[in-house]
Amino acid sequence: MVVEQAELLGTKRIARGKVRDIFEVGEHLLIVATDRLSAFDVVLPDPIPDKGRVLTQLSKFWFDQFQGLVPNHVVETDVAQFPADLAPYREQLEGRAMLVRKAKPLPVECVVRGYLAGSGWNDYQKTGAVCGIRLPAGMKQAEKLPEPTFTPSTKATAGHDENITQEQAAALVGTDLAREIREVSLNIYHKAAEYALGKGIIIADTKFEFGLFEDKLMWIDEALTPDSSRFWSVAEYQVGMSPPSFDKQFVRDYLISINWDRTPPAPALPAEVIKGTSDRYREAYRLITGSELR
């Protein structure tokens, strides 16, 4: 079932993002990952089948994998265990909804970069550094960094996030908490990157979000998905070029090829681009978890 937007009569929706619809369910929140897709900060008119289910089920996989490192916000993902009021919407919610704790989000996005790619590569070409962190001279696109690098950013409500320094992050959340989110982010990345490599996937970079629940750090939002991470195939990886990725880059490349001006309304996507993107999301899930998406 393709879901472009979640409609739950009698349940208060408190937010609608580019991909997720968030509802208030008693003392918890219900986060529904739809099949919407945004590119260049514009939501596209065509949904990507199974995208929301991949985001939710892959997040659950990683949250379970690393629950010993830091608490996460997941309460329940089995719709059969959701409150009775949600029973009429079981088909709509199946596999794409999470009941979560209400944590207070921190105003910092925690980005970890393991390879020189994307905006980091652009930054390096101009300055020889990534987010102010100096790197060795002569590095090439997609090259592995000497060590994974923590580059926090602000959380923009509209438009792009802005990179900030560790000192600026400390000014926003406090020195101790800034140090903790840096250490936790790097720890998760190290372990996830090692695990994924054994499955044939390179995690080039990723971003985490954290919040506070009962005054303790909690991992929230999504976890190491194709929307929050740059996944490359080990088999196709090559230094000096931008490797194919398991995410919406396939869509971005199409939109660039037709010279879209990146302003709404976005153009419709051809069937082969929709299918190709859906296939990439599902393949990322299969490789990482070892199971087909259900």
C-alpha positions in Angstrom: 0.0 0.0 0.0 1.4 3.4 -1.0 0.8 6.1 1.6 1.3 9.7 0.6 -0.1 11.1 3.8 -1.4 9.6 6.9 -5.0 10.4 7.9 -6.1 9.2 11.3 -9.6 10.5 12.1 -9.9 11.6 15.8 -6.1 11.5 16.3 -4.4 14.9 16.6 -1.7 15.5 14.0 0.9 17.8 15.5 3.4 18.0 12.6 3.8 17.2 8.9 7.3 17.1 7.6 8.6 16.4 4.1 8.3 12.7 4.8 6.8 12.0 8.2 3.4 12.8 9.7 3.4 13.0 13.5 0.4 12.4 15.8 -0.2 12.7 19.5 -1.4 9.4 21.0 -1.8 9.8 24.8 1.6 10.2 26.4 3.4 9.1 23.3 3.8 10.2 19.7 3.0 8.2 16.6 5.5 8.8 13.8 4.3 7.7 10.3 6.9 7.5 7.5 5.0 8.2 4.3 6.2 7.4 0.8 6.7 11.1 0.0 10.1 12.1 -1.3 11.7 15.5 -1.4 14.6 16.7 -3.6 16.3 20.1 -3.3 13.9 20.9 -0.4 10.8 20.4 -2.6 8.3 17.6 -2.0 7.8 15.8 -5.3 4.3 14.9 -6.7 5.1 11.2 -7.0 5.4 8.9 -4.0 8.1 6.1 -4.0 6.5 2.8 -3.1 7.8 1.1 0.1 10.1 4.1 0.9 8.3 4.8 4.3 8.4 1.1 5.2 12.1 0.9 4.5 12.8 4.0 6.7 10.8 2.7 9.6 11.9 -0.9 9.5 15.6 -0.1 8.9 15.5 2.4 11.8 14.0 -0.3 14.1 16.8 -2.6 13.0 19.5 -0.1 14.0 17.8 1.0 17.1 17.6 -2.6 18.3 21.2 -3.2 17.2 22.6 -0.3 19.3 20.2 -0.1 22.2 23.1 -0.9 24.6 25.0 2.3 23.5 22.2 4.9 24.1 18.5 4.7 24.9 16.2 5.3 21.9 12.6 6.6 21.7 10.9 3.5 20.3 8.0 2.2 22.4 6.3 -0.1 19.8 6.4 -0.8 16.1 3.9 -3.7 16.0 0.6 -2.2 14.9 -1.3 -5.0 16.7 0.0 -3.6 19.9 -0.9 0.0 19.2 -3.8 1.6 21.1 -7.3 0.3 20.1 -8.3 3.7 18.5 -5.7 3.1 15.8 -7.0 -0.4 14.8 -9.1 0.9 11.9 -5.9 2.3 10.3 -3.9 -0.9 10.6 -3.4 -1.3 6.8 -2.2 2.3 6.5 0.2 2.0 9.4 1.6 -1.5 8.9 5.4 -1.5 8.8 5.7 2.3 8.6 4.7 3.6 12.0 6.4 3.9 15.3 4.9 4.7 18.7 7.6 6.7 20.5 8.4 8.6 23.7 8.1 12.3 23.8 11.6 13.5 24.1 12.7 17.1 23.8 14.7 17.4 20.6 18.1 19.1 20.8 18.7 22.0 18.4 21.7 20.3 16.8 22.0 17.7 14.1 24.9 15.3 14.6 26.6 14.6 11.3 29.4 12.0 11.1 31.5 11.8 7.9 33.7 8.9 7.1 34.4 9.7 3.5 34.9 12.9 1.4 31.6 13.3 -0.3 28.7 15.7 -0.9 29.0 19.1 0.7 32.1 17.9 2.5 33.9 17.4 -0.9 32.7 20.8 -2.1 34.0 22.4 1.1 37.3 20.6 0.8 37.9 21.7 -2.8 37.4 25.4 -1.7 39.1 25.4 1.7 41.1 22.2 2.2 38.9 21.6 5.2 35.5 20.1 6.0 33.4 22.3 8.3 36.6 24.0 9.4 38.4 20.7 10.1 41.7 20.7 8.2 42.3 17.6 6.1 45.5 16.3 4.3 46.2 18.0 1.0 45.6 16.1 -2.3 42.6 14.0 -1.2 40.2 12.8 -3.9 36.4 12.7 -4.1 35.0 9.7 -2.1 38.3 9.0 -0.4 38.1 7.6 3.1 39.0 10.2 5.8 41.9 9.6 8.1 39.3 9.1 10.8 35.5 9.7 11.0 34.8 13.3 11.7 31.9 14.9 13.7 30.5 18.0 12.0 27.4 19.3 13.8 24.8 21.5 12.2 21.8 23.5 13.1 18.3 22.1 12.5 16.6 24.4 10.0 12.8 24.5 10.0 13.0 25.5 6.4 15.8 25.4 3.8 19.2 23.9 4.5 20.9 23.2 7.8 24.0 25.2 8.5 27.3 23.7 9.6 28.5 24.8 13.0 31.6 24.2 15.1 31.8 22.0 18.3 32.1 25.2 20.2 28.9 26.6 18.7 27.2 23.3 19.5 28.3 23.6 23.1 26.8 27.1 23.2 23.5 25.7 22.1 23.2 22.6 24.3 26.0 23.0 26.9 29.6 21.7 27.0 28.9 18.4 28.6 25.9 17.5 26.4 27.8 18.6 23.3 30.7 16.3 24.3 28.3 13.4 24.9 26.4 13.7 21.6 29.8 13.8 19.8 31.1 10.7 21.5 27.8 8.8 21.1 27.5 9.8 17.4 31.1 8.6 16.6 30.6 5.4 18.6 27.4 4.5 16.7 29.0 5.4 13.4 32.1 3.3 14.0 30.1 0.2 14.9 27.5 0.7 12.2 30.1 1.3 9.5 32.0 -1.8 10.5 28.8 -3.9 10.4 27.6 -2.5 7.1 31.0 -3.1 5.5 30.6 -6.8 6.2 27.3 -6.6 4.3 28.7 -5.0 1.2 27.7 -1.4 2.1 29.9 1.6 2.9 28.3 4.2 5.1 30.0 7.3 3.7 28.2 9.7 6.2 25.1 9.9 8.3 23.3 12.2 10.6 21.7 11.5 14.0 19.2 13.4 16.1 19.0 13.3 19.9 16.7 14.6 22.5 16.3 14.6 26.3 13.9 12.3 28.0 13.7 12.6 31.8 16.9 14.6 31.6 18.8 11.8 29.9 20.1 11.6 26.3 17.9 9.7 23.9 18.3 8.8 20.2 15.3 10.0 18.3 13.9 10.4 14.7 15.4 7.8 12.3 18.5 5.6 12.4 21.0 5.1 9.6 18.5 5.0 6.7 19.0 5.9 3.1 17.3 9.3 3.8 19.7 10.2 6.7 22.8 8.5 5.3 24.9 8.1 2.2 25.2 4.3 1.4 27.5 3.1 -1.3 28.0 -0.4 -2.6 31.5 -1.8 -1.8 31.4 -3.5 -5.3 30.9 -0.2 -7.1 33.1 2.0 -4.8 35.9 3.9 -6.5 38.0 6.8 -5.3 37.9 9.9 -7.6 34.2 9.7 -8.5 30.8 9.9 -6.7 29.8 6.3 -6.3 26.2 5.2 -7.0 24.2 5.4 -3.8 21.2 3.7 -2.3 19.0 6.8 -1.9 17.2 9.5 -3.7 20.4 10.6 -5.6 18.8 8.6 -8.5 16.0 11.1 -8.5 18.3 14.1 -8.1 20.3 13.0 -11.1 17.1 12.8 -13.2 16.0 16.3 -12.1 19.4 17.7 -12.9 19.3 16.1 -16.3 16.0 17.8 -17.2 17.3 21.2 -15.9 14.5 21.7 -13.4 15.0 25.1 -11.7 14.4 23.6 -8.2 11.4 25.7 -7.4 7.8 24.4 -6.9 6.0 22.8 -8.4 8.3 19.8 -9.0 7.9 17.8 -12.2 6.4 14.4 -12.3 8.8 11.5 -12.3 8.9 8.8 -15.1 7.9 5.3 -14.0 11.4 4.0 -14.4 12.8 6.6 -12.1 10.1 5.8 -9.5 10.8 2.1 -9.7 14.6 2.5 -9.8 14.4 4.6 -6.6 12.1 2.2 -4.8 14.4 -0.7 -5.8 17.4 1.1 -4.3 15.7 1.6 -1.0 14.6 -2.0 -0.8 18.0 -3.3 -1.7 19.7 -1.2 1.0 17.3 -2.8 3.5 17.9 -6.3 2.2 21.7 -6.0 2.2 21.9 -4.5 5.7 19.3 -6.7 7.5 19.7 -9.9 5.4 15.9 -10.1 4.9 13.5 -9.0 2.3 11.2 -6.1 3.2 7.8 -7.4 4.5 
